[in-house]
Amino acid sequence: MAVSFHTRGAALALVVTLGAPALLVAQAPPARSPAPAPPPAPARPAVAPRPGDVATDPIKCWWRTDRPAIRVGERFTVTLTCGVIETSSITVVPNATQLDPGAVGLTPFEVVTGRRHEDVVAAPWRYLQFEYDARLLGDGFFGQDVNIPPLTVTYNVQQGNSGPQGRDQRYVLPALPIRVLSLVPRGAADIRDSSRDTFAATEAHRFRSTALFVAASITFAFAALLVLFGLVQVLGGIRRRAAVSSRPVPAAAALSASLRALQQVKAEANREAWTPVLARRALALLRVGSTVALGRPLAQRYVPRGTAERDGQLLVRTGLFRPRYALVSGGGTPQMLAHRLDNGAAPSGPARVSVQELQDALQTLNAAAYARNGEIDGAGVASAVEQGTRAVRRLRTAHRWPMSALARLTQADPPADRPFALSGR
């Protein structure tokens, strides 16, 4: 029985073992009963693939060169592209540090420079790409196929975007052969690179340098002309300062100065009494406002600071940062104001009221300033001055910004400022 157990096949032994257990027990010497075996571990249930799942490698890489053959010492580009799985449940994290141009080794090729491009995501893949500028130095590679060596890429698999990482795994990129061409004859003892430039290239470089020098000279000449033109403008502006300073006095500034002078006249009359001199002074001030109301130019003359006023003149200060002083006078009369009210372009609204008040005030002041007997109706003159002051204040408001700008846009009364004519000096 024992011979038949060893000489016959496993099937016969299995049959014997299973079919005659008593015989084996009777012939075999007694033995100790074996220890009870531990209970088998429960089998892990197999995870069924979901619909649409496809089995694939977690990482794949490939080489590419910009040319099939190179020369010794010639730079060429080697492109490495890797695709890794990146989903919501599994993320493959490659060790990109070892692929940097400063860390990668492609012996016997020398990596001169390199760069990494921006990653491209095309679910479920993320693609990384590196470019290396390499060259081969050596005199023993002519006419041979030299392999770009295999490259090992280390990676690990991560559960989700922030889950635990698995152990490091390796992906080996196979070698890539590239042909090395011969540059020198068989009998040459060394390699000497000669310049590829000819006399024609030298002439082209010389012509280009000459053309650039001429263009630079012309540009500097134009710059010098602009500087000279600026100096002429500055020096000419000094000579034309007198003409520039004769710009028209703004109407708002003239009306403001007239109101201040009227307040001084009224204060002096309240202290003493109304006299023909004060009446003529108030008449001259209201004529300035009447001229502005008529839209006519004021007679003006710029003077140094501290110049005394004459009869019929008003000293006006203009400018905020660079103040200037001008003597202005107006030529408005009651007859001109009456014509303004009666013609076809008569103003309306507040402008008409101002013109009417100025007309009445000028008539009263004319009679008081040039009376034969020298007697003045103080109450009437004071009322006329107050009436004219209200009209001038209304005109000043209308000629200030933004009311003047609004009047220009709507073409409403009072009329916009017109250019002031310059009087003789």
C-alpha positions in Angstrom: 0.0 0.0 0.0 2.8 2.4 0.8 4.6 1.6 -2.5 1.4 2.1 -4.5 1.0 5.4 -2.6 4.3 6.7 -3.7 4.5 5.2 -7.2 1.1 6.1 -8.4 -0.2 9.6 -9.1 -1.6 12.1 -6.8 -5.1 11.1 -7.7 -4.5 7.6 -6.5 -3.0 8.9 -3.3 -5.9 11.4 -2.9 -8.3 8.5 -3.3 -6.5 6.4 -0.8 -6.3 9.0 1.7 -9.9 9.8 1.4 -11.3 6.3 0.9 -9.4 4.1 3.5 -8.7 6.2 6.5 -9.0 3.1 8.9 -6.3 1.2 7.0 -3.9 4.0 7.3 -4.5 4.3 11.0 -4.1 0.6 11.6 -0.8 0.3 9.8 0.8 3.6 10.9 2.3 4.0 14.3 0.2 6.0 16.7 1.0 9.7 16.6 0.0 12.7 18.7 -3.1 14.5 17.5 -2.2 17.8 15.6 -3.1 21.1 17.2 -6.4 22.5 16.1 -5.9 24.9 13.1 -7.0 28.5 13.6 -10.2 29.5 12.0 -9.8 30.9 8.5 -10.0 34.6 8.1 -13.1 35.8 6.5 -12.6 36.5 2.8 -12.8 40.2 1.8 -15.7 40.6 -0.6 -14.6 41.5 -4.1 -15.4 45.1 -5.1 -17.4 45.0 -8.3 -16.2 47.6 -10.8 -18.6 50.4 -11.4 -20.1 51.0 -14.9 -17.6 52.9 -17.1 -14.5 51.9 -15.0 -11.5 51.0 -17.1 -8.3 49.4 -15.8 -5.3 51.5 -16.6 -1.8 52.3 -15.4 -1.6 55.1 -12.8 1.3 56.8 -14.7 2.7 56.8 -18.2 5.6 58.8 -19.6 7.3 59.1 -23.0 10.4 60.8 -24.6 10.6 62.9 -27.6 13.5 64.7 -29.3 13.3 67.6 -31.8 15.5 65.8 -34.3 16.4 62.2 -35.1 20.1 62.7 -35.4 22.6 65.1 -33.8 26.2 66.2 -34.1 28.8 66.2 -31.3 28.5 69.4 -29.3 25.2 70.4 -30.9 22.4 71.4 -28.7 19.1 69.6 -29.1 15.8 69.5 -27.1 14.6 66.5 -25.2 10.9 66.6 -24.2 9.6 64.5 -21.3 5.9 64.2 -20.9 4.2 62.3 -18.0 0.5 61.7 -17.5 -0.8 60.8 -14.0 -4.3 59.8 -12.8 -6.1 62.6 -10.9 -9.7 61.9 -9.8 -11.8 62.7 -6.8 -11.0 59.3 -5.3 -7.4 58.6 -6.4 -4.6 61.0 -7.0 -1.2 60.0 -8.3 1.6 62.3 -7.0 4.8 62.1 -8.9 8.1 63.3 -7.4 8.6 66.3 -9.8 11.8 67.4 -8.0 13.9 64.7 -9.5 12.7 65.7 -13.0 13.9 69.3 -12.7 16.6 70.3 -15.2 19.2 70.8 -12.4 18.5 67.4 -10.9 17.9 65.0 -13.8 20.8 63.0 -15.2 21.0 61.9 -18.8 24.6 60.6 -19.0 26.5 60.7 -21.4 24.4 63.7 -22.4 24.9 67.0 -20.6 21.7 69.0 -19.7 22.6 72.6 -20.3 19.3 74.3 -19.5 15.7 73.3 -19.1 12.2 74.4 -18.2 8.9 73.1 -17.0 5.7 74.0 -18.7 2.3 74.6 -17.1 0.4 71.4 -16.3 -2.5 70.4 -18.6 -5.6 68.8 -17.0 -7.8 66.5 -19.2 -9.8 64.4 -16.7 -8.9 61.9 -15.5 -5.3 62.8 -16.5 -2.9 65.5 -15.5 0.0 66.0 -17.9 3.4 67.3 -16.8 6.0 68.3 -19.4 9.7 69.1 -19.1 12.0 70.3 -21.8 15.8 69.8 -21.6 18.4 71.4 -23.8 21.1 68.8 -24.0 24.3 68.1 -25.9 26.8 65.3 -26.3 30.5 65.9 -25.9 33.1 63.3 -26.8 35.1 61.9 -29.7 34.0 58.3 -29.4 30.4 58.6 -30.6 30.7 59.4 -34.3 28.4 57.3 -36.5 26.9 55.5 -33.5 23.5 55.2 -31.8 23.7 56.6 -28.3 20.8 56.0 -25.9 19.2 58.6 -23.8 19.4 56.6 -20.6 16.3 55.1 -18.8 14.7 57.4 -16.4 13.1 56.3 -13.1 10.1 58.3 -11.9 9.1 57.9 -8.3 5.4 58.3 -7.4 2.8 57.3 -4.8 -0.9 56.9 -4.8 -3.0 59.1 -2.6 -6.6 58.4 -1.6 -8.6 61.5 -2.5 -7.1 65.0 -2.6 -6.0 65.0 1.1 -6.1 61.4 2.1 -3.1 59.2 3.2 -0.4 58.4 0.7 0.8 55.0 -0.2 4.3 53.7 -0.4 6.7 55.0 -3.0 6.5 53.2 -6.3 8.7 53.5 -9.4 8.0 53.9 -13.1 10.9 53.2 -15.4 10.9 55.1 -18.7 12.8 53.1 -21.3 15.9 54.4 -23.1 15.6 56.4 -26.3 18.3 55.9 -29.0 19.5 58.9 -31.1 22.0 58.9 -34.0 25.3 60.8 -33.7 26.6 62.0 -37.0 30.2 62.3 -38.0 31.7 65.8 -38.4 35.3 65.0 -39.3 37.1 62.6 -41.7 38.5 59.4 -40.4 42.1 60.7 -40.5 41.4 63.8 -38.3 43.1 63.7 -34.9 40.8 66.4 -33.2 37.7 68.5 -33.6 38.0 72.1 -34.7 34.8 74.1 -35.3 35.2 76.9 -37.8 33.0 79.9 -38.1 30.1 79.7 -40.5 30.1 83.4 -41.3 31.4 84.6 -44.7 32.5 87.9 -45.9 28.9 88.6 -47.0 27.7 88.1 -43.4 30.4 90.5 -42.2 29.3 93.1 -44.7 25.7 92.7 -43.6 26.6 93.2 -40.0 28.7 96.3 -40.9 25.8 97.8 -42.9 23.3 97.1 -40.1 25.6 98.8 -37.6 26.0 101.8 -39.9 22.2 102.1 -40.4 21.5 101.9 -36.7 24.2 104.6 -36.0 22.6 106.9 -38.6 19.2 106.3 -37.1 20.5 107.0 -33.6 22.1 110.2 -34.8 18.9 111.4 -36.4 17.0 110.7 -33.3 19.4 112.6 -31.1 19.3 115.5 -33.6 15.5 115.6 -33.2 15.9 115.5 -29.5 18.3 118.4 -29.6 15.8 120.4 -31.7 13.1 119.8 -29.2 15.3 121.0 -26.4 16.2 124.1 -28.4 12.5 124.7 -29.2 11.7 124.4 -25.5 14.4 126.9 -24.6 13.1 129.3 -27.3 9.6 129.0 -25.9 10.8 129.7 -22.3 12.9 132.7 -23.3 10.2 134.0 -25.6 7.6 133.7 -22.9 9.6 136.1 -20.7 9.4 138.7 -23.5 5.7 138.1 -24.1 4.9 138.4 -20.4 3.4 141.8 -20.9 1.1 140.5 -23.6 0.1 137.4 -21.7 -0.6 139.5 -18.6 -3.2 141.4 -20.6 -5.7 138.6 -20.5 -9.3 139.7 -19.9 -10.3 140.1 -16.3 -13.0 137.5 -15.3 -16.5 139.0 -15.0 -17.0 137.3 -11.6 -13.8 138.9 -10.2 -14.8 142.3 -11.5 -18.3 142.0 -9.9 -16.8 140.8 -6.6 -14.5 143.8 -6.5 -17.4 146.1 -7.3 -19.4 144.7 -4.4 -16.6 145.1 -1.9 -16.1 148.7 -3.0 -19.9 149.4 -2.8 -19.8 148.1 0.8 -17.0 150.5 1.6 -18.9 153.4 0.0 -22.0 152.7 2.0 -20.1 152.4 5.2 -18.4 155.8 4.6 -21.8 157.3 3.8 -23.3 155.9 7.0 -20.5 157.5 9.1 -20.9 161.0 7.5 -23.4 161.6 4.7 -23.9 161.1 1.0 -21.9 163.6 -1.0 -21.5 164.1 -4.8 -18.0 162.5 -4.5 -19.5 159.3 -2.9 -22.4 159.4 -5.4 -19.9 159.5 -8.3 -17.9 156.7 -6.8 -21.0 154.5 -6.5 -22.0 155.4 -10.0 -18.7 154.2 -11.4 -19.0 150.9 -9.5 -22.5 150.3 -10.8 -21.3 151.1 -14.4 -19.0 148.1 -14.1 -22.0 145.9 -13.3 -24.0 147.5 -16.0 -21.3 146.8 -18.6 -21.2 143.1 -17.6 -25.0 143.0 -17.8 -25.0 144.4 -21.3 -22.4 141.7 -22.3 -19.9 144.4 -23.4 -16.2 144.4 -22.7 -14.7 146.2 -19.7 -11.9 148.7 -20.2 -8.9 147.3 -18.3 -5.2 147.9 -17.7 -2.9 145.7 -15.6 -0.9 147.7 -13.1 1.7 146.9 -10.4 0.5 146.2 -6.9 -0.3 149.3 -4.9 -1.3 151.5 -7.9 -3.9 154.2 -6.9 -7.3 154.3 -8.5 -8.5 157.2 -10.5 -12.0 158.6 -10.8 -14.2 156.0 -12.5 -11.7 153.1 -12.1 -11.8 150.0 -9.9 -8.8 148.0 -8.8 -9.4 144.2 -9.3 -7.2 141.4 -8.0 -7.2 138.2 -10.1 -5.3 134.9 -9.7 -5.0 132.7 -6.6 -1.4 131.5 -6.6 0.1 134.3 -8.8 -2.1 137.3 -8.1 -2.3 140.2 -10.6 -3.9 143.6 -10.4 -5.9 145.5 -13.1 -7.7 148.8 -13.2 -11.1 148.3 -14.9 -13.9 150.7 -15.8 -17.3 150.3 -17.3 -19.3 152.4 -19.8 -22.8 151.3 -19.1 -25.5 154.1 -19.2 -29.2 154.2 -18.5 -29.9 154.7 -22.1 -27.9 151.6 -23.1 -29.8 149.5 -20.5 -33.1 150.8 -21.7 -32.2 149.8 -25.2 -31.3 146.4 -23.9 -34.7 146.0 -22.4 -36.6 147.2 -25.5 -34.7 145.4 -28.3 -35.7 142.0 -29.6 -33.1 140.1 -27.6 -34.3 141.5 -24.2 -33.5 139.3 -21.2 -36.1 137.5 -19.2 -36.5 136.4 -15.6 -33.8 137.4 -13.1 -31.6 138.9 -15.8 -34.3 141.4 -16.8 -34.9 142.3 -13.2 -31.2 143.0 -12.7 -31.0 145.2 -15.9 -34.1 147.2 -14.7 -32.7 147.8 -11.2 -29.4 148.9 -12.6 -31.1 151.3 -15.0 -33.1 152.9 -12.2 -30.0 153.1 -9.9 -27.9 154.8 -12.6 -30.6 157.4 -13.3 -30.8 158.3 -9.6 -27.1 158.4 -9.1 -26.5 160.5 -12.3 -28.9 163.1 -11.0 -27.3 163.1 -7.5 -23.7 163.2 -8.7 -24.1 166.0 -11.1 -26.7 168.2 -9.4 -26.3 171.9 -10.0 -27.1 173.1 -6.5 -25.1 170.2 -4.8 -28.1 169.1 -2.8 -28.5 165.3 -2.6 -31.5 163.2 -1.5 -29.6 160.9 0.9 -32.5 158.5 1.3 -33.0 158.2 -2.5 -29.3 157.7 -3.2 -29.0 155.1 -0.4 -32.0 153.2 -1.8 -30.6 153.4 -5.4 -27.2 152.1 -4.2 -28.9 149.3 -2.3 -31.0 148.4 -5.4 -27.9 148.4 -7.6 -26.0 146.3 -5.1 -28.7 143.6 -5.2 -28.5 143.6 -9.0 -24.7 143.3 -9.0 -24.8 140.5 -6.5 -27.3 138.6 -8.7 -25.0 139.1 -11.7 -22.0 137.8 -9.8 -23.9 134.6 -8.9 -24.9 134.1 -12.5 -21.3 134.5 -13.7 -19.8 132.1 -11.2 -19.2 128.5 -11.8 -21.3 126.3 -12.1 -24.0 128.7 -13.0 -22.0 130.2 -15.9 -21.3 126.7 -17.3 -25.0 125.8 -17.0 -25.9 129.0 -18.8 -23.5 128.1 -21.7 -25.0 124.6 -22.0 -28.6 125.8 -21.9 -28.0 129.1 -23.8 -30.0 130.9 -21.2 -29.7 134.4 -19.8 -27.5 135.9 -18.6 -25.2 135.7 -21.5 -21.9 133.9 -21.2 -18.8 135.9 -20.7 -17.5 137.3 -23.9 -13.8 138.2 -24.6 -13.0 141.5 -23.0 -11.4 144.1 -25.2 -8.1 145.5 -24.0 -7.9 149.2 -23.4 -4.9 151.3 -24.3 -2.2 151.7 -21.7 
